[in-house]
Amino acid sequence: MRVLIVDDHPLYREGLKALLSGLDPDVEPADAASVDEALQLADPANPVDLVLLDMNLPGTNRLDALRQVRAAFENTPVVIVSGDEDAELVHQTIESGASGYIPKSTDPGVTIHALRLVLAHGVYLPPSMIARSSTLVTPEGPPPAEEPMFSGRQREVLLRLLQGKSNKLIARDLDIAEGTVKAHLFAVYQMLGVNSRAQAMFRVHELGLLDAVR
């Protein structure tokens, strides 16, 4: 398994490499100190299984860094590992396609659990941030009183949204039109009482629906 660490602090990169041995003894870590260095490592012939991205890199805007890395590693989950625990930033990164957000203050054991969840096509959000972030979103209605009854296709679309995939990639995965993806997402948002992908991700966590969706 190949994991790319993008962080401008050498000591933290080395610390993450040591931690990753607990994730998989055969892990092959690569590292980059900037977005430009990371983009040079994008190689379809030797794909990366996971990207760990710091949000405070020199020479680039936070969300621009995420978007560039997401575009270069199109089919790879990108997890934010940041010292910034601002709930609004968490919301923005999820809206921009991150598959998880791990504060740098997170316990190593919890970090390993979070990465395993993401590699299993789940999504990780710290419980404290879910609670704080819920005050920042403006859903169209209250949480549903009962677990939403998604159709098979709606569940497939929602699962891929939770993996951070764009509408274009979801359409490609399911061999359907992008407009059909948007229609399914609109129905899912209505059932969850939300109006964006970030709100949907928070609501799925809030309702404990990850297992049901997967």
TAKALIN-V521585 format. One record per pair of residues at least 24 apart in sequence whose C-alpha atoms are under 10 Angstrom apart, sorted by the first residue. I is the first residue (numbers start at 1). J is the second residue. D is the distance in Angstrom with one decimal. If there is no record, write none. Layout:
BEGIN
I:J:D
I:J:D
END
This chain:
BEGIN
1:25:9.4
1:26:6.8
1:27:4.9
1:28:5.9
1:29:8.3
1:47:9.4
1:48:7.6
1:49:6.2
1:50:8.4
2:26:9.0
2:27:5.9
2:28:4.7
2:29:5.8
2:30:7.3
2:46:8.8
2:47:7.6
2:48:5.1
2:49:5.3
2:50:6.8
2:51:8.8
3:27:7.1
3:28:6.3
3:29:4.8
3:30:6.1
3:31:8.3
3:47:9.5
3:48:5.9
3:49:5.9
3:50:4.9
3:51:5.8
3:52:7.5
3:76:9.9
4:28:8.6
4:29:5.9
4:30:4.7
4:31:5.4
4:32:7.5
4:38:7.9
4:41:8.7
4:42:9.8
4:48:6.8
4:49:8.1
4:50:6.3
4:51:4.8
4:52:6.2
4:53:8.3
4:78:9.5
5:29:7.2
5:30:6.2
5:31:4.6
5:32:6.3
5:33:8.4
5:34:9.9
5:38:8.4
5:50:8.6
5:51:6.0
5:52:4.8
5:53:6.3
5:54:8.3
5:79:9.8
5:81:9.4
6:30:8.7
6:31:5.8
6:32:4.8
6:33:5.7
6:34:6.4
6:35:7.2
6:36:10.0
6:37:8.5
6:38:6.6
6:51:7.5
6:52:6.1
6:53:4.9
6:54:6.1
6:55:9.2
6:57:8.6
6:69:9.6
6:80:9.6
6:81:9.2
7:31:7.7
7:32:6.4
7:33:5.1
7:34:6.6
7:35:8.8
7:38:9.6
7:52:8.3
7:53:6.5
7:54:5.2
7:55:8.3
7:56:8.1
7:57:6.8
7:58:9.6
7:81:8.9
7:82:9.3
8:32:7.4
8:33:4.2
8:34:6.2
8:35:9.5
8:53:9.9
8:54:8.0
8:55:10.0
8:56:8.3
8:57:6.2
8:58:7.6
9:33:7.1
9:34:9.9
9:54:9.5
9:57:9.3
12:104:9.4
13:52:9.8
16:52:9.2
16:108:9.4
16:111:10.0
19:108:7.1
19:109:9.0
19:111:8.7
19:112:7.8
20:108:9.6
20:111:9.5
20:112:7.6
20:115:9.3
21:112:9.7
22:108:9.3
22:109:8.8
22:112:7.2
23:109:9.6
23:111:9.4
23:112:5.9
23:113:8.4
23:115:7.8
23:116:7.3
24:112:9.7
24:116:9.7
33:57:7.9
33:58:8.9
34:58:7.0
34:59:8.1
34:60:8.7
34:65:9.0
35:59:8.6
35:60:7.8
35:64:9.6
35:65:6.3
35:66:8.8
35:68:7.7
35:69:7.1
36:60:9.6
36:65:9.4
36:68:9.3
36:69:9.3
38:68:9.6
38:69:7.5
38:72:8.9
38:73:9.6
39:68:8.0
39:69:6.8
39:70:10.0
39:71:9.4
39:72:6.3
39:73:8.4
40:72:9.2
41:72:9.2
41:73:9.5
42:69:9.0
42:72:6.3
42:73:6.4
42:74:9.7
43:72:9.0
43:73:8.6
44:72:9.7
44:73:8.7
44:74:9.9
47:73:8.1
47:75:9.0
47:76:8.3
48:73:7.6
48:75:9.0
48:76:6.7
48:77:9.2
49:73:9.3
49:75:8.6
49:76:5.8
49:77:7.3
49:78:9.3
49:119:8.0
50:75:9.5
50:76:5.8
50:77:5.5
50:78:6.2
50:79:7.7
50:99:9.9
50:115:8.8
50:118:8.7
50:119:7.6
51:76:7.0
51:77:6.4
51:78:4.7
51:79:6.2
51:80:8.4
51:81:9.8
51:98:10.0
51:99:9.8
52:77:8.8
52:78:6.0
52:79:5.0
52:80:5.9
52:81:6.2
52:82:9.5
52:100:9.6
52:101:9.5
52:102:9.4
52:115:9.5
53:78:6.9
53:79:6.1
53:80:4.9
53:81:5.7
53:82:7.7
53:98:9.5
53:101:9.5
53:102:9.9
54:79:8.7
54:80:5.9
54:81:5.1
54:82:5.2
54:83:8.2
54:84:9.4
54:101:10.0
54:102:9.8
54:103:9.8
54:104:9.3
55:80:6.8
55:81:7.2
55:82:5.8
55:83:8.2
55:84:7.9
55:89:9.4
55:93:9.3
56:81:9.9
56:82:7.6
56:83:8.5
56:84:8.5
62:89:9.2
62:92:10.0
62:93:8.8
63:89:9.0
63:92:7.8
63:93:6.8
63:95:10.0
63:96:7.3
63:97:10.0
64:96:9.3
66:93:7.6
66:96:7.4
66:97:8.1
66:98:7.6
67:93:9.2
67:96:6.8
67:97:7.8
67:98:9.0
70:96:8.9
70:97:7.4
70:98:8.1
70:164:9.1
70:165:9.2
70:166:9.8
74:164:10.0
74:165:8.3
74:166:9.3
74:169:8.5
75:163:9.7
75:164:9.4
75:165:7.9
75:169:8.4
76:119:9.6
76:163:9.3
76:164:9.2
76:165:9.2
77:118:7.4
77:119:7.8
77:121:8.5
77:122:9.8
77:123:9.4
77:163:6.9
77:164:7.0
77:165:8.6
78:118:9.0
78:163:9.2
78:164:8.1
79:114:9.5
79:115:8.2
79:118:8.1
79:123:9.0
79:124:8.5
79:164:9.8
80:104:9.5
81:105:9.5
81:106:9.5
81:111:9.6
82:106:9.9
85:126:9.8
85:128:9.8
85:129:7.7
86:129:8.1
86:132:9.0
86:133:8.9
87:128:9.2
87:129:5.8
87:130:8.0
87:131:9.0
87:132:6.1
87:133:5.1
87:134:8.9
87:135:9.2
87:136:7.9
88:129:9.3
88:132:8.8
88:133:6.6
88:134:9.9
88:135:9.7
88:136:7.0
88:137:9.1
89:133:9.3
90:125:8.5
90:126:9.8
90:129:7.7
90:130:9.0
90:132:10.0
90:133:7.7
90:198:9.0
91:129:9.2
91:130:9.2
91:133:6.8
91:134:9.3
91:136:8.4
91:137:8.4
91:197:9.6
91:198:6.0
91:199:7.9
91:201:9.4
91:202:8.6
92:198:7.5
93:164:9.9
93:198:8.4
94:123:9.9
94:125:9.5
94:161:10.0
94:162:9.0
94:163:9.9
94:164:7.4
94:197:7.6
94:198:5.3
94:199:8.9
94:200:9.9
94:201:7.9
94:202:9.2
95:161:10.0
95:164:8.5
95:196:7.6
95:197:5.9
95:198:4.7
95:199:8.3
95:200:9.7
95:201:9.0
96:164:7.9
96:165:9.6
96:166:9.0
96:197:8.9
96:198:8.4
97:161:8.3
97:162:8.7
97:163:8.0
97:164:4.3
97:165:6.4
97:166:7.1
97:197:8.8
97:198:8.7
98:123:8.8
98:124:9.8
98:162:9.0
98:163:7.9
98:164:5.5
98:165:8.7
98:198:9.7
99:123:5.4
99:124:7.0
99:125:8.9
99:161:9.1
99:162:6.9
99:163:5.4
99:164:5.1
99:165:8.7
99:201:9.8
100:124:4.6
100:125:5.8
100:126:8.9
100:162:9.2
100:163:8.7
100:164:8.6
101:125:5.6
101:126:7.3
101:129:9.3
102:126:6.9
102:129:10.0
103:129:9.8
118:162:9.7
118:163:7.8
119:163:9.6
120:163:9.7
120:214:9.7
121:159:8.1
121:160:8.4
121:162:8.1
121:163:6.0
121:164:9.7
121:214:8.3
122:159:8.2
122:160:9.4
122:162:6.9
122:163:6.4
122:164:9.7
122:210:7.4
122:211:9.0
122:213:9.7
122:214:8.0
123:159:9.7
123:161:10.0
123:162:6.3
123:163:6.5
123:164:8.5
123:201:8.4
123:205:9.0
123:210:8.5
124:162:9.6
124:201:9.7
124:205:8.9
125:201:9.0
125:202:8.2
125:205:8.0
126:205:9.9
127:202:9.9
127:205:8.6
127:206:8.9
129:202:9.4
130:201:9.5
130:202:6.2
130:203:8.7
130:205:7.7
130:206:7.3
131:202:8.8
131:206:8.2
133:198:9.8
133:199:9.0
133:202:7.8
134:199:8.1
134:202:7.2
134:203:8.3
134:206:8.8
136:199:9.5
137:194:8.6
137:195:9.2
137:196:9.3
137:198:8.7
137:199:6.5
137:202:9.3
138:193:9.6
138:194:7.5
138:195:8.0
138:196:9.6
138:199:8.2
139:189:9.1
139:190:9.6
139:192:8.8
139:193:5.8
139:194:4.2
139:195:6.0
139:196:8.4
139:199:7.2
139:200:9.1
139:203:9.4
140:189:8.8
140:190:7.9
140:192:9.0
140:193:5.3
140:194:5.3
140:195:6.4
140:196:9.9
141:190:8.5
141:191:9.5
141:192:8.3
141:193:4.7
141:194:6.9
141:195:9.4
142:192:8.4
142:193:6.0
142:194:8.5
143:191:8.8
143:192:6.3
143:193:5.8
143:194:8.4
143:203:7.6
143:204:10.0
143:206:9.0
143:207:8.2
144:190:9.7
144:191:7.2
144:192:6.3
144:193:6.9
144:203:9.8
144:207:8.8
145:207:9.8
146:207:9.3
147:191:9.2
147:192:9.0
147:204:10.0
147:207:7.7
147:208:9.3
147:209:7.8
147:212:9.2
148:188:8.7
148:190:9.9
148:191:6.1
148:192:7.0
148:207:9.8
148:209:9.0
148:212:9.8
149:188:9.6
149:191:8.3
149:212:9.8
150:184:10.0
150:187:9.1
150:188:7.4
150:191:8.2
150:212:9.5
150:213:8.4
151:184:9.5
151:188:9.4
152:213:9.4
153:181:9.4
153:184:7.7
154:181:8.8
154:183:9.5
154:184:5.8
154:185:7.3
154:186:9.8
154:187:7.9
154:188:6.6
154:213:9.2
155:184:9.3
155:185:9.8
155:188:8.5
155:212:8.7
155:213:5.7
155:214:7.8
156:184:9.7
156:213:7.8
156:214:8.3
157:181:6.9
157:182:9.3
157:184:7.1
157:185:7.1
157:188:8.9
157:213:9.6
158:184:8.6
158:185:7.2
158:188:7.4
158:189:9.5
158:197:9.1
158:200:8.6
158:201:9.0
158:204:9.7
158:213:7.3
158:214:9.2
159:201:9.9
159:210:8.6
159:212:9.9
159:213:6.2
159:214:6.5
160:213:10.0
160:214:9.8
161:185:8.9
161:197:7.1
161:198:9.4
161:200:8.9
161:201:8.2
162:197:8.1
162:198:9.0
162:200:8.4
162:201:6.3
162:202:9.9
162:204:9.0
162:210:9.0
162:213:9.4
162:214:9.9
163:201:9.7
164:197:9.0
164:198:9.8
164:201:9.7
END
